[in-house]
């Protein structure tokens, strides 16, 4: 699908209520599936990725009643049932990795498959630790979907992760709930703690702390989560696009309501404030022109998903900005380093790729005619290109926007409302 976007270039103004956080929504569904009892979830993300998690919960035996309040009734980890067909994770790497961890406790065979994008993403980082715990897993090429998991008895182990990854940590911890003994995960820095937050919500006994800069989580097997009642907060990763648009355009002001403000999710805001943006916890505005900045490897885990949006701010800023220590971008829904560089160059911005990041010489000039962005079927590249098009004004054509629905189905509605853009969606053949 192609989007033809015509923007007045007047900036961004209004109130944004971001959709329910996608990372938390995935875990809410999976913990409701693992729990004994009836869980009630409000403001669950409507993203296609989360809809895939709801299908997964149904496939493993839970009763799922959709609506403004999603009701999931399950009987606990001991009663998960073998799925009758292949589990389609769609475009969701989160479901693929966390689902593999949970499926180790399911009697029989669970087979995971996904779209062409997620089937290229590495799964060995999850598969190998699970195998060390006793899981029986086979995957295409050893580390790609489709993958088959045969339920087996696991034993808790200790893991020291070399890559900071909340998905990897969560997959191991979920498997640890069904393992014999203790499972201990040490990660180089604290990554998104949403699984630990659900441990607290669901009455799971665990311990966490720091050893120097390393974050350690321990959980004991044989525990079943209790059912819960929860309202999902707004998604910072979704709000980031409009916050970036607002602080990159003089005279803009976007207020944000209900956004999650917990640990590890505000890294992009710290970068923007360092560049000169104004953020008061409720709204974002441009009080002066942004200045270039350096994003260091230590910062990357707290803003890895927001880097495509931040690249738009780098393009709008004065001076040079750089990102390093972000090689993980190469194995996301697309090679995001290459995709970001291509997108910015199409707007006349000077960009240099590095193996683990990129450098941007800021300065947006008027680009005659229509600019075209190939999203590479990556939702974050598509949305970043749309925000950049609204900053510059005029016409921007974005290919591959169907993937926006995997994370932010109402994005173009919000874009029209906050930026005054006209958006025409055109069906295309690929």
C-alpha beads as a LAMMPS data file, in Angstrom:
LAMMPS data file: protein, C-alpha beads

430 atoms
429 bonds

1 atom types
1 bond types

-500.0 500.0 xlo xhi
-500.0 500.0 ylo yhi
-500.0 500.0 zlo zhi

Masses

1 110.0

Atoms # bond

1 1 1 0.000 0.000 0.000
2 1 1 1.178 3.520 -0.810
3 1 1 0.428 6.749 1.054
4 1 1 0.326 10.036 -0.841
5 1 1 0.732 12.713 1.770
6 1 1 0.296 16.444 1.164
7 1 1 1.218 18.614 4.168
8 1 1 0.913 22.369 4.641
9 1 1 4.164 22.471 6.627
10 1 1 2.481 24.460 9.391
11 1 1 3.814 22.259 12.171
12 1 1 2.016 20.110 14.736
13 1 1 -0.614 21.198 17.219
14 1 1 -3.173 19.484 19.430
15 1 1 -3.582 16.770 22.020
16 1 1 -2.236 13.279 21.420
17 1 1 -3.575 10.284 23.323
18 1 1 -1.148 7.565 22.254
19 1 1 -2.464 4.019 21.760
20 1 1 -1.953 1.402 24.455
21 1 1 1.698 0.463 24.816
22 1 1 2.512 -2.424 22.490
23 1 1 5.252 -4.010 24.621
24 1 1 3.067 -3.971 27.727
25 1 1 0.028 -5.173 25.745
26 1 1 1.894 -8.258 24.493
27 1 1 2.907 -9.177 28.017
28 1 1 -0.572 -8.485 29.387
29 1 1 -2.017 -11.055 26.989
30 1 1 0.694 -13.623 27.686
31 1 1 0.465 -13.265 31.457
32 1 1 -3.348 -13.498 31.268
33 1 1 -2.878 -16.722 29.281
34 1 1 -0.489 -18.078 31.932
35 1 1 -2.663 -16.993 34.867
36 1 1 -5.335 -18.955 36.712
37 1 1 -8.550 -16.947 36.597
38 1 1 -10.120 -14.081 34.679
39 1 1 -8.001 -11.085 33.684
40 1 1 -9.496 -7.808 32.472
41 1 1 -7.423 -5.481 30.281
42 1 1 -8.406 -1.980 29.180
43 1 1 -6.741 0.165 26.514
44 1 1 -5.061 -2.899 25.028
45 1 1 -3.201 -1.970 21.862
46 1 1 -5.217 -2.694 18.715
47 1 1 -2.026 -3.169 16.692
48 1 1 -1.950 -6.228 14.459
49 1 1 1.036 -7.528 16.437
50 1 1 -1.063 -7.624 19.618
51 1 1 -4.032 -9.150 17.796
52 1 1 -1.622 -11.985 16.921
53 1 1 -0.914 -12.413 20.652
54 1 1 -4.660 -12.697 21.316
55 1 1 -4.885 -15.432 18.670
56 1 1 -1.954 -17.164 20.364
57 1 1 -3.753 -17.074 23.719
58 1 1 -6.860 -18.619 22.140
59 1 1 -4.792 -21.283 20.409
60 1 1 -3.291 -22.370 23.747
61 1 1 -6.669 -22.782 25.432
62 1 1 -7.640 -19.390 26.883
63 1 1 -11.083 -17.862 26.434
64 1 1 -10.664 -14.409 24.854
65 1 1 -13.542 -11.940 24.726
66 1 1 -12.567 -8.784 22.792
67 1 1 -13.994 -5.328 23.370
68 1 1 -13.084 -2.042 25.013
69 1 1 -12.259 -4.245 27.983
70 1 1 -10.593 -7.450 26.821
71 1 1 -11.460 -10.380 29.071
72 1 1 -9.129 -13.397 29.107
73 1 1 -9.990 -16.466 31.158
74 1 1 -7.395 -19.191 31.624
75 1 1 -6.615 -22.040 34.006
76 1 1 -2.888 -21.545 34.564
77 1 1 0.405 -22.790 33.159
78 1 1 -0.353 -26.443 33.925
79 1 1 -3.394 -26.394 31.652
80 1 1 -2.002 -24.838 28.472
81 1 1 -3.142 -26.914 25.499
82 1 1 -1.425 -27.952 22.299
83 1 1 -2.424 -25.640 19.410
84 1 1 -4.358 -27.347 16.627
85 1 1 -2.651 -25.369 13.842
86 1 1 0.449 -23.309 13.115
87 1 1 0.773 -20.147 15.227
88 1 1 1.035 -17.143 12.911
89 1 1 2.956 -14.348 14.671
90 1 1 2.550 -12.042 11.675
91 1 1 5.194 -9.311 11.872
92 1 1 5.717 -9.601 15.633
93 1 1 9.227 -10.424 16.789
94 1 1 8.064 -9.916 20.377
95 1 1 5.408 -12.621 20.100
96 1 1 7.810 -14.953 18.289
97 1 1 10.454 -14.739 21.004
98 1 1 8.255 -14.563 24.103
99 1 1 5.923 -17.148 22.620
100 1 1 8.792 -19.598 22.193
101 1 1 9.570 -19.233 25.898
102 1 1 5.977 -19.852 26.951
103 1 1 5.500 -22.723 24.494
104 1 1 8.189 -24.769 26.245
105 1 1 5.496 -25.516 28.865
106 1 1 2.821 -26.602 26.377
107 1 1 2.296 -30.361 25.994
108 1 1 2.816 -31.586 22.441
109 1 1 4.020 -29.521 19.495
110 1 1 3.772 -25.762 18.939
111 1 1 4.835 -24.492 15.515
112 1 1 5.556 -20.782 14.964
113 1 1 5.597 -19.027 11.599
114 1 1 5.464 -15.389 10.511
115 1 1 5.588 -13.019 7.580
116 1 1 8.610 -12.615 5.298
117 1 1 10.096 -9.884 7.505
118 1 1 9.965 -11.650 10.868
119 1 1 11.140 -14.881 9.204
120 1 1 14.468 -13.172 8.503
121 1 1 15.013 -12.065 12.099
122 1 1 17.492 -14.009 14.290
123 1 1 15.956 -16.379 16.838
124 1 1 19.113 -18.227 17.923
125 1 1 19.613 -15.769 20.779
126 1 1 16.365 -17.114 22.282
127 1 1 16.493 -20.704 21.056
128 1 1 19.949 -21.501 22.442
129 1 1 19.277 -20.404 26.061
130 1 1 15.964 -22.271 26.041
131 1 1 17.741 -25.392 24.804
132 1 1 20.208 -25.056 27.686
133 1 1 17.205 -25.262 30.010
134 1 1 16.109 -28.490 28.290
135 1 1 13.764 -27.166 25.600
136 1 1 13.323 -29.160 22.400
137 1 1 13.254 -26.669 19.527
138 1 1 13.904 -26.995 15.800
139 1 1 14.112 -23.973 13.516
140 1 1 14.705 -23.293 9.833
141 1 1 18.413 -22.864 9.304
142 1 1 18.872 -23.282 13.045
143 1 1 17.812 -19.738 13.932
144 1 1 14.864 -18.588 11.807
145 1 1 11.115 -19.097 11.713
146 1 1 9.316 -21.413 11.141
147 1 1 10.260 -23.032 14.449
148 1 1 8.732 -25.979 16.303
149 1 1 8.741 -26.381 20.105
150 1 1 7.966 -29.686 21.802
151 1 1 6.897 -29.273 25.412
152 1 1 9.405 -30.683 27.865
153 1 1 10.554 -30.458 31.467
154 1 1 12.927 -27.521 31.920
155 1 1 15.575 -26.878 34.549
156 1 1 16.432 -23.374 35.739
157 1 1 19.858 -22.046 34.721
158 1 1 21.971 -18.935 35.047
159 1 1 22.432 -16.732 32.000
160 1 1 24.728 -13.778 31.418
161 1 1 23.474 -11.948 28.337
162 1 1 25.957 -10.221 26.054
163 1 1 23.221 -8.381 24.137
164 1 1 20.815 -6.088 26.020
165 1 1 17.435 -7.402 24.892
166 1 1 14.152 -7.234 26.817
167 1 1 12.674 -9.848 24.485
168 1 1 15.457 -12.327 25.242
169 1 1 15.305 -11.652 28.986
170 1 1 11.532 -12.066 28.977
171 1 1 11.570 -15.309 26.991
172 1 1 13.979 -16.878 29.483
173 1 1 12.059 -15.606 32.528
174 1 1 8.733 -16.872 31.162
175 1 1 10.268 -20.294 30.573
176 1 1 11.698 -20.091 34.093
177 1 1 8.176 -20.046 35.547
178 1 1 7.752 -23.631 34.395
179 1 1 11.287 -24.807 35.131
180 1 1 12.584 -26.743 38.113
181 1 1 14.593 -24.527 40.443
182 1 1 15.916 -21.029 39.946
183 1 1 16.420 -19.108 36.696
184 1 1 18.825 -16.169 36.870
185 1 1 19.349 -13.613 34.097
186 1 1 22.121 -11.027 34.137
187 1 1 21.937 -8.328 31.463
188 1 1 24.609 -5.712 30.725
189 1 1 22.181 -2.850 31.415
190 1 1 18.571 -2.614 32.518
191 1 1 16.269 -3.209 29.535
192 1 1 12.494 -2.677 29.469
193 1 1 11.288 -4.108 32.790
194 1 1 7.722 -4.880 31.737
195 1 1 8.030 -8.605 32.457
196 1 1 9.287 -7.826 35.962
197 1 1 6.400 -5.379 36.378
198 1 1 3.972 -8.174 35.531
199 1 1 5.711 -10.479 38.009
200 1 1 4.785 -7.929 40.672
201 1 1 1.252 -7.472 39.334
202 1 1 0.627 -11.222 39.169
203 1 1 2.090 -12.212 42.535
204 1 1 5.201 -13.963 41.228
205 1 1 8.051 -14.194 43.736
206 1 1 11.272 -12.908 42.198
207 1 1 14.320 -10.855 43.044
208 1 1 16.078 -8.171 41.075
209 1 1 18.909 -5.767 41.623
210 1 1 22.171 -4.445 40.248
211 1 1 25.705 -5.773 40.334
212 1 1 27.594 -2.696 39.266
213 1 1 25.854 -1.576 36.073
214 1 1 24.562 -5.081 35.342
215 1 1 20.922 -5.824 36.070
216 1 1 20.043 -9.210 37.607
217 1 1 16.640 -10.934 37.786
218 1 1 15.954 -14.257 39.524
219 1 1 12.708 -16.223 39.451
220 1 1 11.757 -19.597 40.886
221 1 1 9.867 -22.206 38.889
222 1 1 6.566 -23.792 39.786
223 1 1 4.693 -20.476 40.129
224 1 1 1.448 -19.646 38.373
225 1 1 0.587 -15.974 37.815
226 1 1 -2.640 -14.761 39.336
227 1 1 -5.259 -13.023 37.207
228 1 1 -5.258 -9.242 37.132
229 1 1 -7.200 -6.097 36.249
230 1 1 -5.155 -3.514 34.336
231 1 1 -5.353 -0.423 32.154
232 1 1 -2.509 -0.232 29.648
233 1 1 -0.731 3.159 29.551
234 1 1 -0.027 5.000 26.310
235 1 1 2.902 3.926 24.129
236 1 1 5.979 6.222 24.254
237 1 1 7.311 4.661 21.049
238 1 1 4.144 5.734 19.225
239 1 1 4.104 9.189 20.807
240 1 1 7.756 9.692 19.848
241 1 1 6.865 10.421 16.212
242 1 1 4.630 13.361 17.058
243 1 1 6.894 14.606 19.843
244 1 1 9.766 14.686 17.349
245 1 1 7.568 16.469 14.818
246 1 1 6.556 19.059 17.385
247 1 1 10.047 19.886 18.675
248 1 1 11.459 19.969 15.136
249 1 1 9.012 22.600 13.853
250 1 1 9.015 26.168 15.226
251 1 1 5.672 27.211 16.667
252 1 1 4.458 23.659 17.257
253 1 1 2.979 22.376 20.514
254 1 1 1.703 18.838 21.051
255 1 1 0.304 17.817 24.433
256 1 1 0.518 14.118 25.308
257 1 1 -1.957 12.427 27.640
258 1 1 -1.643 9.101 29.471
259 1 1 1.810 8.041 28.260
260 1 1 3.821 5.393 30.166
261 1 1 6.575 7.112 32.149
262 1 1 8.385 4.174 33.739
263 1 1 12.014 3.090 33.543
264 1 1 13.938 2.734 30.268
265 1 1 11.303 4.275 27.979
266 1 1 12.247 7.955 28.165
267 1 1 15.693 7.825 26.594
268 1 1 14.530 9.575 23.432
269 1 1 13.120 12.447 25.504
270 1 1 16.483 12.939 27.206
271 1 1 18.168 13.144 23.791
272 1 1 15.636 15.675 22.520
273 1 1 15.993 17.831 25.636
274 1 1 19.762 17.738 25.193
275 1 1 19.220 19.003 21.650
276 1 1 17.232 21.949 22.980
277 1 1 13.648 20.679 22.906
278 1 1 11.137 21.540 25.595
279 1 1 9.344 18.660 27.350
280 1 1 7.474 19.321 30.586
281 1 1 6.082 15.836 31.128
282 1 1 2.827 16.710 29.369
283 1 1 3.758 18.510 26.183
284 1 1 6.518 18.977 23.617
285 1 1 7.427 22.171 21.813
286 1 1 10.278 23.864 19.987
287 1 1 11.489 26.820 22.036
288 1 1 14.607 27.174 19.906
289 1 1 16.302 25.471 16.995
290 1 1 17.546 21.973 17.766
291 1 1 21.287 21.332 17.938
292 1 1 23.013 18.138 16.845
293 1 1 24.020 15.561 19.435
294 1 1 25.751 12.216 19.919
295 1 1 23.856 9.092 20.963
296 1 1 26.284 6.767 22.747
297 1 1 26.170 2.958 22.992
298 1 1 25.167 3.218 26.659
299 1 1 22.015 5.123 25.683
300 1 1 20.920 2.858 22.850
301 1 1 19.009 0.193 24.861
302 1 1 16.637 2.867 26.203
303 1 1 15.764 4.263 22.767
304 1 1 16.455 1.556 20.176
305 1 1 12.897 1.655 18.822
306 1 1 12.817 5.464 18.719
307 1 1 16.008 5.908 16.660
308 1 1 14.168 6.148 13.308
309 1 1 12.014 8.942 14.760
310 1 1 15.063 10.616 16.305
311 1 1 16.762 10.589 12.899
312 1 1 14.073 13.053 11.804
313 1 1 15.072 15.391 14.638
314 1 1 18.724 15.004 13.607
315 1 1 17.791 16.026 10.066
316 1 1 15.964 19.123 11.332
317 1 1 18.755 20.134 13.741
318 1 1 21.716 22.411 13.205
319 1 1 25.058 20.651 13.072
320 1 1 26.082 17.013 13.141
321 1 1 24.407 14.157 15.023
322 1 1 25.654 10.599 15.348
323 1 1 24.547 7.224 16.679
324 1 1 26.876 4.355 17.603
325 1 1 26.449 1.007 19.322
326 1 1 23.169 0.337 17.508
327 1 1 24.083 -2.635 15.318
328 1 1 20.822 -4.235 16.506
329 1 1 19.068 -1.900 14.045
330 1 1 20.445 -4.045 11.232
331 1 1 18.207 -6.984 12.238
332 1 1 14.912 -5.260 12.983
333 1 1 11.900 -5.362 10.623
334 1 1 14.342 -3.981 8.056
335 1 1 17.973 -2.973 8.096
336 1 1 16.998 0.261 9.823
337 1 1 20.426 1.853 9.485
338 1 1 20.281 1.501 5.699
339 1 1 16.583 2.414 5.587
340 1 1 17.052 5.573 7.679
341 1 1 19.988 6.667 5.526
342 1 1 18.025 6.162 2.316
343 1 1 14.986 7.984 3.697
344 1 1 16.950 11.036 4.815
345 1 1 18.905 11.226 1.551
346 1 1 15.611 11.402 -0.345
347 1 1 14.936 14.616 1.583
348 1 1 18.322 16.034 0.635
349 1 1 19.974 15.320 3.996
350 1 1 23.625 14.278 4.215
351 1 1 23.910 10.879 5.944
352 1 1 26.776 8.492 6.500
353 1 1 26.200 4.854 7.450
354 1 1 28.377 2.993 9.943
355 1 1 28.222 -0.693 10.770
356 1 1 26.599 0.095 14.134
357 1 1 24.935 3.449 13.486
358 1 1 24.876 6.546 11.320
359 1 1 25.841 10.232 11.210
360 1 1 23.617 13.059 10.002
361 1 1 24.536 16.564 8.920
362 1 1 21.394 18.455 9.831
363 1 1 19.656 20.934 7.623
364 1 1 16.435 20.482 5.698
365 1 1 16.240 22.270 2.372
366 1 1 13.251 22.527 0.090
367 1 1 13.272 19.480 -2.179
368 1 1 11.469 20.244 -5.453
369 1 1 8.643 17.974 -6.495
370 1 1 7.500 14.923 -4.587
371 1 1 9.768 12.950 -2.268
372 1 1 9.453 9.173 -2.193
373 1 1 10.177 6.949 0.802
374 1 1 10.540 3.174 0.509
375 1 1 9.640 1.953 3.993
376 1 1 11.038 -1.509 3.217
377 1 1 7.821 -2.756 4.847
378 1 1 9.028 -1.340 8.171
379 1 1 6.354 0.505 10.143
380 1 1 8.807 2.798 11.941
381 1 1 10.467 3.905 8.699
382 1 1 7.056 4.600 7.146
383 1 1 5.944 6.733 10.104
384 1 1 9.275 8.562 10.309
385 1 1 9.039 9.425 6.611
386 1 1 5.519 10.765 7.108
387 1 1 6.592 13.016 10.004
388 1 1 9.542 14.311 7.982
389 1 1 7.199 14.988 5.063
390 1 1 4.963 17.062 7.343
391 1 1 7.927 19.076 8.628
392 1 1 9.132 19.900 5.116
393 1 1 5.651 20.358 3.642
394 1 1 4.453 19.565 0.156
395 1 1 4.002 16.072 -1.236
396 1 1 5.607 12.891 0.066
397 1 1 4.893 9.404 -1.287
398 1 1 5.560 6.489 1.084
399 1 1 5.561 2.908 -0.134
400 1 1 4.802 -0.047 2.138
401 1 1 2.574 1.727 4.659
402 1 1 0.394 -1.319 5.274
403 1 1 2.842 -2.305 8.017
404 1 1 1.929 0.801 10.069
405 1 1 -1.091 -1.163 11.324
406 1 1 1.237 -3.666 13.013
407 1 1 1.978 -1.072 15.713
408 1 1 -0.104 2.126 15.303
409 1 1 -3.361 1.634 13.353
410 1 1 -4.580 5.210 13.977
411 1 1 -1.314 6.887 12.955
412 1 1 -2.560 8.524 9.754
413 1 1 -5.716 9.739 11.508
414 1 1 -3.554 11.418 14.152
415 1 1 -1.258 12.795 11.457
416 1 1 -4.199 14.413 9.673
417 1 1 -5.519 15.891 12.906
418 1 1 -2.242 17.164 14.381
419 1 1 -0.395 18.254 11.227
420 1 1 -3.272 19.156 8.902
421 1 1 -1.994 16.661 6.354
422 1 1 -4.061 15.176 3.565
423 1 1 -3.413 11.447 3.251
424 1 1 -4.514 9.247 0.362
425 1 1 -3.972 5.512 0.793
426 1 1 -3.532 3.655 -2.503
427 1 1 -3.578 -0.098 -2.947
428 1 1 -0.543 -1.351 -4.845
429 1 1 0.750 -4.732 -5.928
430 1 1 4.035 -6.078 -4.658

Bonds

1 1 1 2
2 1 2 3
3 1 3 4
4 1 4 5
5 1 5 6
6 1 6 7
7 1 7 8
8 1 8 9
9 1 9 10
10 1 10 11
11 1 11 12
12 1 12 13
13 1 13 14
14 1 14 15
15 1 15 16
16 1 16 17
17 1 17 18
18 1 18 19
19 1 19 20
20 1 20 21
21 1 21 22
22 1 22 23
23 1 23 24
24 1 24 25
25 1 25 26
26 1 26 27
27 1 27 28
28 1 28 29
29 1 29 30
30 1 30 31
31 1 31 32
32 1 32 33
33 1 33 34
34 1 34 35
35 1 35 36
36 1 36 37
37 1 37 38
38 1 38 39
39 1 39 40
40 1 40 41
41 1 41 42
42 1 42 43
43 1 43 44
44 1 44 45
45 1 45 46
46 1 46 47
47 1 47 48
48 1 48 49
49 1 49 50
50 1 50 51
51 1 51 52
52 1 52 53
53 1 53 54
54 1 54 55
55 1 55 56
56 1 56 57
57 1 57 58
58 1 58 59
59 1 59 60
60 1 60 61
61 1 61 62
62 1 62 63
63 1 63 64
64 1 64 65
65 1 65 66
66 1 66 67
67 1 67 68
68 1 68 69
69 1 69 70
70 1 70 71
71 1 71 72
72 1 72 73
73 1 73 74
74 1 74 75
75 1 75 76
76 1 76 77
77 1 77 78
78 1 78 79
79 1 79 80
80 1 80 81
81 1 81 82
82 1 82 83
83 1 83 84
84 1 84 85
85 1 85 86
86 1 86 87
87 1 87 88
88 1 88 89
89 1 89 90
90 1 90 91
91 1 91 92
92 1 92 93
93 1 93 94
94 1 94 95
95 1 95 96
96 1 96 97
97 1 97 98
98 1 98 99
99 1 99 100
100 1 100 101
101 1 101 102
102 1 102 103
103 1 103 104
104 1 104 105
105 1 105 106
106 1 106 107
107 1 107 108
108 1 108 109
109 1 109 110
110 1 110 111
111 1 111 112
112 1 112 113
113 1 113 114
114 1 114 115
115 1 115 116
116 1 116 117
117 1 117 118
118 1 118 119
119 1 119 120
120 1 120 121
121 1 121 122
122 1 122 123
123 1 123 124
124 1 124 125
125 1 125 126
126 1 126 127
127 1 127 128
128 1 128 129
129 1 129 130
130 1 130 131
131 1 131 132
132 1 132 133
133 1 133 134
134 1 134 135
135 1 135 136
136 1 136 137
137 1 137 138
138 1 138 139
139 1 139 140
140 1 140 141
141 1 141 142
142 1 142 143
143 1 143 144
144 1 144 145
145 1 145 146
146 1 146 147
147 1 147 148
148 1 148 149
149 1 149 150
150 1 150 151
151 1 151 152
152 1 152 153
153 1 153 154
154 1 154 155
155 1 155 156
156 1 156 157
157 1 157 158
158 1 158 159
159 1 159 160
160 1 160 161
161 1 161 162
162 1 162 163
163 1 163 164
164 1 164 165
165 1 165 166
166 1 166 167
167 1 167 168
168 1 168 169
169 1 169 170
170 1 170 171
171 1 171 172
172 1 172 173
173 1 173 174
174 1 174 175
175 1 175 176
176 1 176 177
177 1 177 178
178 1 178 179
179 1 179 180
180 1 180 181
181 1 181 182
182 1 182 183
183 1 183 184
184 1 184 185
185 1 185 186
186 1 186 187
187 1 187 188
188 1 188 189
189 1 189 190
190 1 190 191
191 1 191 192
192 1 192 193
193 1 193 194
194 1 194 195
195 1 195 196
196 1 196 197
197 1 197 198
198 1 198 199
199 1 199 200
200 1 200 201
201 1 201 202
202 1 202 203
203 1 203 204
204 1 204 205
205 1 205 206
206 1 206 207
207 1 207 208
208 1 208 209
209 1 209 210
210 1 210 211
211 1 211 212
212 1 212 213
213 1 213 214
214 1 214 215
215 1 215 216
216 1 216 217
217 1 217 218
218 1 218 219
219 1 219 220
220 1 220 221
221 1 221 222
222 1 222 223
223 1 223 224
224 1 224 225
225 1 225 226
226 1 226 227
227 1 227 228
228 1 228 229
229 1 229 230
230 1 230 231
231 1 231 232
232 1 232 233
233 1 233 234
234 1 234 235
235 1 235 236
236 1 236 237
237 1 237 238
238 1 238 239
239 1 239 240
240 1 240 241
241 1 241 242
242 1 242 243
243 1 243 244
244 1 244 245
245 1 245 246
246 1 246 247
247 1 247 248
248 1 248 249
249 1 249 250
250 1 250 251
251 1 251 252
252 1 252 253
253 1 253 254
254 1 254 255
255 1 255 256
256 1 256 257
257 1 257 258
258 1 258 259
259 1 259 260
260 1 260 261
261 1 261 262
262 1 262 263
263 1 263 264
264 1 264 265
265 1 265 266
266 1 266 267
267 1 267 268
268 1 268 269
269 1 269 270
270 1 270 271
271 1 271 272
272 1 272 273
273 1 273 274
274 1 274 275
275 1 275 276
276 1 276 277
277 1 277 278
278 1 278 279
279 1 279 280
280 1 280 281
281 1 281 282
282 1 282 283
283 1 283 284
284 1 284 285
285 1 285 286
286 1 286 287
287 1 287 288
288 1 288 289
289 1 289 290
290 1 290 291
291 1 291 292
292 1 292 293
293 1 293 294
294 1 294 295
295 1 295 296
296 1 296 297
297 1 297 298
298 1 298 299
299 1 299 300
300 1 300 301
301 1 301 302
302 1 302 303
303 1 303 304
304 1 304 305
305 1 305 306
306 1 306 307
307 1 307 308
308 1 308 309
309 1 309 310
310 1 310 311
311 1 311 312
312 1 312 313
313 1 313 314
314 1 314 315
315 1 315 316
316 1 316 317
317 1 317 318
318 1 318 319
319 1 319 320
320 1 320 321
321 1 321 322
322 1 322 323
323 1 323 324
324 1 324 325
325 1 325 326
326 1 326 327
327 1 327 328
328 1 328 329
329 1 329 330
330 1 330 331
331 1 331 332
332 1 332 333
333 1 333 334
334 1 334 335
335 1 335 336
336 1 336 337
337 1 337 338
338 1 338 339
339 1 339 340
340 1 340 341
341 1 341 342
342 1 342 343
343 1 343 344
344 1 344 345
345 1 345 346
346 1 346 347
347 1 347 348
348 1 348 349
349 1 349 350
350 1 350 351
351 1 351 352
352 1 352 353
353 1 353 354
354 1 354 355
355 1 355 356
356 1 356 357
357 1 357 358
358 1 358 359
359 1 359 360
360 1 360 361
361 1 361 362
362 1 362 363
363 1 363 364
364 1 364 365
365 1 365 366
366 1 366 367
367 1 367 368
368 1 368 369
369 1 369 370
370 1 370 371
371 1 371 372
372 1 372 373
373 1 373 374
374 1 374 375
375 1 375 376
376 1 376 377
377 1 377 378
378 1 378 379
379 1 379 380
380 1 380 381
381 1 381 382
382 1 382 383
383 1 383 384
384 1 384 385
385 1 385 386
386 1 386 387
387 1 387 388
388 1 388 389
389 1 389 390
390 1 390 391
391 1 391 392
392 1 392 393
393 1 393 394
394 1 394 395
395 1 395 396
396 1 396 397
397 1 397 398
398 1 398 399
399 1 399 400
400 1 400 401
401 1 401 402
402 1 402 403
403 1 403 404
404 1 404 405
405 1 405 406
406 1 406 407
407 1 407 408
408 1 408 409
409 1 409 410
410 1 410 411
411 1 411 412
412 1 412 413
413 1 413 414
414 1 414 415
415 1 415 416
416 1 416 417
417 1 417 418
418 1 418 419
419 1 419 420
420 1 420 421
421 1 421 422
422 1 422 423
423 1 423 424
424 1 424 425
425 1 425 426
426 1 426 427
427 1 427 428
428 1 428 429
429 1 429 430
